Amino acid sequence: MYPQEIEEERRRRPTLIQHDMIIKMVDHFYEKVKAHPTLGPIFKGTIGDHWSEHMPKMYKFWSSVLNSTGAYSGNPMQAHMSLPMKVDPENFGQWLGLFRETLEELFSSEETELIYEKAERIAQSLSLGMFYNPASIHSQNK
């Protein structure tokens, strides 16, 4: 397929989650993260006072994940592999717990399951890359 055909195909696909709900989900979730006793300091140490720059990236990321928009063009694995803060494998479980809680507050059970399955795969992939990859600085510090 040519790039123009790919873009036309994207436009024809139904939107699974409305963009305003993606923004609401991301905003609500990160408010929980900031308040979390373990995750909050990790994110603060990484993002600092740059939330206004980080949030639009997260909107694009989840738009791409949930609706195949192609809006996000970053490299999440690379970003997480170079985190300066101490991250442990159990932090991914905490992240997923807050994410599920957020989804259950905002979406139907069907939408929650659909989104949560994607979040689980993302968390698993990042965790494997960070902790079970011999090249990762995180696996070397164990």
N, C-alpha and C positions, 0 to 999 in steps of 0.2 A: 504494500500500500504506500502511496505517496503521502507526504506530510499534509497536503490539503485534504486528501481523503480521510486521513486519520482524524483531523480536526472536525470534518463534517460528521464522521461517525460519533465522535464525542458529543456533539451538539444534539444528535438524534436520540442518544441514550436518555432514559428518564433519570431525573435527579432523585437520588434515594433519600437524602436528607437535605432539607432546605438550608441555604447559606446562613440565614439568620439564626437557625437552630444550631448550626456548627459554631457560630460565634458565641452564642449563649452557653453551649456545652463547654467550649474551651475556657471562656471567662470564669464560669462557675467552678470548673475543675481546678483551675490554677489558684483560685481563691482558697480552695481546700488545701492544695499543696502548700501554699505560703503559710498557712496556719498549722500544718502538721509538724509535730515536734522533731521528727527525724528528716523528713523530706524538705521541709521549709529551709533549714540551714544549708542543705546541699544545693538547692536551687538558688538561694540568695548568694551563696559563695560563687556560683557559676554565672548567674545572670546579673546579680547586683541590682543596680537601679536602672537597668536597661530593659525593663518589661515592655515598654512602649515599642521597642524594636523587636522583641521576641514574639509578642502575641500575633502580629500579622503573619509571621512565619508559621505559627501553629495553625492559624486559620487556613492558610494555603495548604499546609501539610494534611490536615484532616479533610479538607475539601478534595484533595487528590486521592486520599485513601478511601473515602466514603463514596465519592461521586465520580472518580476517575477523571477529574477535570484537568490534570496535568499542571495545575497552578503552582505546585511546589517543585523546586528544582535543586534543593539542597541535598546533602549527604548525611542523614541522621546517624549512621553508623560511625562515620568519621568524627562527627561532633561529640558523640558519646564516648568514643574511645579516648578522646583527649580531655575529658573532664578533669579539672584540677582537684575537685573535692573527693573525699573518700566515699565511694559508692560500694555497697555490698549487694550480693545477689538478692537478699531478702527485701531490699528497697524496691525491687520490681514488683514483688507481691503487695507491698504497701501502696505503690503507685496504682496497681490494678484494682486494689480494694477501693481506693478513693474514686477511681474512674468508674467502676461499677456503681458505686453509690450515686455519683453524679448522673449517670445514665438513667438509673431507676427513678430519679427525681424529675427527669425531663422528658423521657420517651416512653412509648408503649413497650410492653415486654418483648414483642417481636423486634422492634427497632433496637432495644437494649441488647438483645442477644446478637443481632447482626453486627452492631458496632463493637460489642465486647469481644467477639471472636476475632475481629481484626486487631484490636488492642492487644489481645493475648499473643497473637502471632508476632506483633511488633516487639512486645516485651521479651518474648522468648528469643527472637533474633538478636536483639540488642544484648541481652544477657549472655547468650552464647558467644557473641563477638567480643564482649568485654571480659568474660571470666573463663572461657574455655578455649580461648585462642592464645597459643603460646606467644604471639607477637604483642599481645595487649599488655600495657603497663599495669592494668588492674589484675591480671592473672599472675604477673610476676611479683606483685606485692603481697601475695597470700603466703 
